[in-house]
Amino acid sequence: MDYQVSARKYRPGTFDDVIGQPHVVQTLMNAVSTKRVAHAYLFSGTRGVGKTTVARIFAKALNCAQGPTSHPCDTCENCREIALGNSVDVIEIDGASNTSVDDVREIRENVKFAPFRGQFRVYIIDEVHMLSNSAFNALLKTLEEPPTHAVFVFATTEIHKIPVTILSRCQHYNFRRIARSEIVQRLQHVAAQDQLTLEERSFLALARASEGSMRDALSLLDQAIAYSGKAISHADLELLLGAVPQELVQELIRAILTQDSPTALASLANLLDRGHDLRAFCADVVEHIRNLLVAAVVPSTTELKSLIETSEEDLNQLSSDAKTMTPEQIQELLAIFIQAEDSLRFSTHPRFVMETAAVRATRLLRPRPSDSLSLQQISPSPNHKPLDASEG
């Protein structure tokens, strides 16, 4: 069999396989079970979160040989044809390539015909925001009074570009970014199926780099396999991702906690010598300090796991480090590096910006000269004798 990328090989085939979108899946399953299927749906959300996949599964649920059913068999001829994209009753259209009024007129003419095998003709229009205004206007009448056998499913990454007249005729479902923990679980499943060897922190690094997109996470895993083979070391993965090694972030945090300015500056110099991006490094430092703040104000380990997506070992280290400072001091640290992150966007000297922030952070916990002076003024000197009442 020809090679398939992981994103296609492990694409969900039923509602039960979909991760990260329980609100959408449950609503669609209920709609099919109770025979309350609308004539038009609009799926919006960022890339790689399951919009087209769920649209195909919904088409299977409507046209399965055992259905309409909320649990399509995924084995009958109708389901297999939909999965392969060969079904005559499920028409997938790329909105970016079919933007004109003529394309929409063709849909309007064909929608009149009854389904060939299933019970519904399903039109899945991807990247629907790319249609022209004239094309949208040509769709209005069809969406308002469609044939009983027609169901439209629109998918878009840019919901703000959809005309209000279209929105009002559709049921809108917002697909959220997939949580890192769910991406990690899915990657671990894929690794087990393909007999891959990865460290736990490597799964977390892939999930972080994917930014909530399951497809991106699987694509990055494929790149790692192409680079390293079945046994993927964490060092190779960081090199491939272009990510800042967490050891360098930890090194700067250690210098801040010990108030060691020379070590902090040496850490930044080492970072630059290794060719890493200061902006990406600063973003990682901000995230780490945010995690410290959460660990400082949330004592329960169970609650921490739900708020900070990291390994058990790193979670224990965060809890330990958070005890060395007050929440107020951690907030000051966070403010320093958030300000530095903003300055890095426009500065022509990013190194100076980060070095200044590092020095400020490593001197944050030191007593200020003015504080010492004030204490000296308040404290009585050893030779000072209290005034006798009679000397007043």
N, C-alpha and C positions, 0 to 999 in steps of 0.2 A: 504493500500500500504506500502511496506517496506520502511524503512528510507533511504534517500539518503543524502550524504554529500552535502553541499552547492555548492561546486565546480562542481558537476555533475548536481545538481538540476537546477542551474542557468547558465548552459553552453549555450553559444549562439548557436542558431539554424539556423540563417540566417546571411548574410553579414551585414545587418543593425544593428544587435545586438552586433557585434564585437566592442570593444573599444581599443583605443591606437595604432591601426595599420592602419590609413587611407590610407597611401601610398600603402600598400599591397592590401587592400580590393578594392580600386578604380581600380588598375591595373588588378586584376583578374576579376572584374566585366566587365571591358572594353573588356578584352580578350574573355570572353564568349559572350558578346553582339555582337562583331564584327567577331565572329567565327575565332579568331586568337589564338587558344589554342595550346600551345607548348606540346611537348611529354614528357618533364621532367622538374620538378621544384625542387628547393632546398630551404627549409625554415631553416634559422639559427637564433639563439637568445637564451637568457637565459631561465631558467625554468619558466613555468607558464605564458607565455605571449601570447599564442594562436596559436602556430604552428600546433599542431594536430587538434585543433578545426577548424581552417581555412581550413586545408586540407580536413576535412570531409564536411564542407560547400561547398567547391569547387567541391567535388564529387557529392554532392546533385545538385549543379547548372548544372553539366554536364548530370546527369541521371534523373533529375526530369521529371515527366510525362508531364509537360508543357514545357519542355526545349529541348535543352540546353537554360537556362535562367539565367540572373544575379540575379534574385529574386526567388529562389526556394520556392515552396509553403510550404514545411515542413509538409504537411498533406497527400500527396499521399503515396501509398504503398512503392515506391522506397525510398522516403525521410525518411519515418519512419524506414525502414529496415537499412538504412545507419546510422541513429541516434542510433539505438539499436546495431549496429555492426553485423547484420545478413545478410547483402546484399551479394549475390553471385557475384555481379559485382564490389564490392569494397572490396579489400583484404588488411587488415591491418596486417603488419608484424613487430614484435619486433626485431630490428637489433641486440640487445644485446643477444637474445636467438637463433638467426638464423644467425650465423656468417660464416658458412662454404661454400665452393664452391658447395657442393651438394644442399644446400638450394637455392642458386642462380640458379643452373641448373634446379631445379624444377619450379622456376619462369619463366625461359626461355621457358620451355616446355608448361606451362599453358598459357602464354601470347598470344600464337597463336590462341587460341579459341576465337570465337566471344562472345560479351556480351550476357547474357541470357535475361535480361529485358530492361536495359537502352541502351544508345548509345555508352558508353565507358566502358572499364575495367580499373579501377583505382587502382593502387598499392601504398599504403601509407606505407613507410618503416620508422619507428621511430628509433631514436638513430642510424642513418645509419653509423656514424663514428666508430661503434663497429665492422663493417664487416672487415674480414681479407683482406689483399692485394690481395690474390688469388680470393676472392669473388668479389672484386671491378673489377678486370681484367675480370672476367667472365661476368660482367654486361656491359662492354664497347660496344660490338657489338650490343647488344639489345638496348642500349640507342642511339646509332648512327643511327640505321635503325629499329625503332620499327614498329609494325603493326599500321595502321591508327586508330584503335579503342583503343589503349593502351595509358594511361597517368601514368607517375610515379611521385610521390610526396615524396621527401625525407625530413626528419626533423632531425636536429642535434643541440646540444648545444655547440659543439666543431668544428667549421668550419675549423680550422687549420689542423684537422686530415683527411680532405677529399682530396683525390688525385686530382691534377690539371687536370688530364685526365677526371675525373668525372665532376669537376666544369665547364669545357669548354663545356660540353654537356648539361648543365642545365641552366635554368633561375634562378638566385639566388636572393632571397628576404631576407633582414635582418630585423628581428622583434626587435623593440627597447623595452627597459624597459617602462612599463606603468607609466605615470605621477601620482604623488600622488593625485592630484586633481581629476583625472579620477577614481582612485581606491576609493577615498572617496565617489564620486557620486554613484558608483556601490554598495558600502557597504551600503549606505543610502537607496538605492532601495531595497536591500535584507532585511534590517532591517524593512522597511515599510511593505514588503510582509509577513515577518514572525512575525510581531508585536513585535519587540524588542525595548528596551529602552536603548539608549546610549547617552552620552554627545558628543558634537562636537569634543572635544579634544581627545575622545576615538577613533573616526574614524581616526583622524590624526595619532594617535599612532599606530593603526593597519596598516595604509598605510606606515608609516615610517619603521615599523618592517618587512613589506613584501618585501622591497627592489625592488620594481617595478614588482613584480609577483602577478598577480591577484589570481592565485590558492592559493599561500601562504597566502594572505590576507583573503580569504574565509575559509581556514583551521584554521587560528588563530581565526577567528570569531566563528567557530564551537567549538573550545576549550573553548573559553570564555563562550559560551552558556552552555556547559557541566559543567563548574565550577560555574557559577552564575545564570543560568536560563535565563528567558526572560529579566529581569532587570539587566543590567551589569553596575556596578559602575566603575568609572575610577581607583580607588585604587585597586580593584580586578584585573582589566585588567593589570595594571602595575606590580602587583605581578605575574600574570600569564606569562607575556612577559619577566619578568626579566629585565625590562627596568628601567633606572634611572629616578626617579620622576623629572619632570621639575621644581618643587619647589626648589629642591636642586641645580639645575643649576642656577636658578634665584637668589638664596641666595648667591652663589659665585659671580655672576655678580654684584649684589648690593654691595657686599663688595669691589669689584674692583673699581666700580664707585665712592664709598665714600672713597677709599684708606684706608680701615680698615683691616690691616693685621691680628689682633687677630680673628676677625669674620670669615675671609677667612679660617684660620687654623681650627677654631672650626667647620666650615661647612664641611671641609674634614674629620675631626674626626667623625662627625655625619654620614657622608656617609659610612665610613668604619664600624662603629658600626652597621649599618643596613645591612651590608653584600653585598653592591653593588660593581661592578667591576670598578676599577679606569680607565681602558682603555676605557670602554664604556662611562664613565663619561667625560673623556677628549675629546672624539670624539664629544659628545653633546655640550661641552663648545666651541670647535672649530667651530661647526656649528652655534652656537648662536652668536659668535663674527663675523663670516662671515656675518650673517644676519644684525648685527649692522653696519658693513662696507657698505653693500648695502643700508641700510636705510639712512646712512649718505651722500651718494653721489647721491641717486635717490630721489628727493623731491616729485615726483608725486605718490600719493597713488595708482592710477590705474596701473602704471608701477611696483610698489612694489608688488602688488598682483600677477603679472605674474612671478616675480623673487623669491619671498619668499612664500612658501606654508605653511601657518599657518592661525590661526583664525583672525578675524577682531580685537578682543581685543588685542591679542598678537602683531599684526601689529602696532597698535597705541602705545603700550608700547615700541616697538622697535624704532619707530620714535622719541618718547620722550627721550629715553635713548641715542640715537645716537647724540642728540644735545649737550650732556654734554662733548663730546670729538671731537677732530678734526679727519678727516680721517687718517691722518698720525699717530696719537696716537693709533687709533684702529688697524692699520696695525702692529704697534709694538706689541700690545697685541696678535694679531693673530700669529705673528712670535714666541712669547714666548710659546704659547700652542701647536703650530705645532711642535716646537722643543721638547716640553715635550712629545707629542704623539709619536714621533720617539724614544725618549729615553726609554719610557715605554715598548717598544717591547723587549728590551734586558736587562733592568735593573732588578737586584735581589731585589732592594729596591724601588718599585713603589711609595710607600707613600712619600718617601723623594723627589723623582722627582717632584711629584705634589705639595708638600708643597713649594719647592723652586720656582716653576713656579708661585704659588699663591702669594708668598711674593714679587717676582719681579714685578708681575702685579699690586699689591696693592701699590707699591712704584714708579710706572711709572710716575705718574702725579705730584709727590712731587718735589719741587725745590731742585736741587743738591747743596751740600755744596760749591762746586767749583763755581757754578753760583752765589751764594750769595756773596762769597769772591770777585769775579770779579766785582760785582756790587758795593761792598764797596770800591774797589780800584778806580773804575771809578768815583763814586760820591764824590764831595768835602765835607770835614768835616765842621761842623758848625762854628768852630773857624778859618777856613782858610780864609785868606785875599788875594785877588788877588794882584799880584806884580804891583807896580807902575812903570810906564815906565822909571822914573828917576833912579829906583833901579837896572835896568839891568846893 
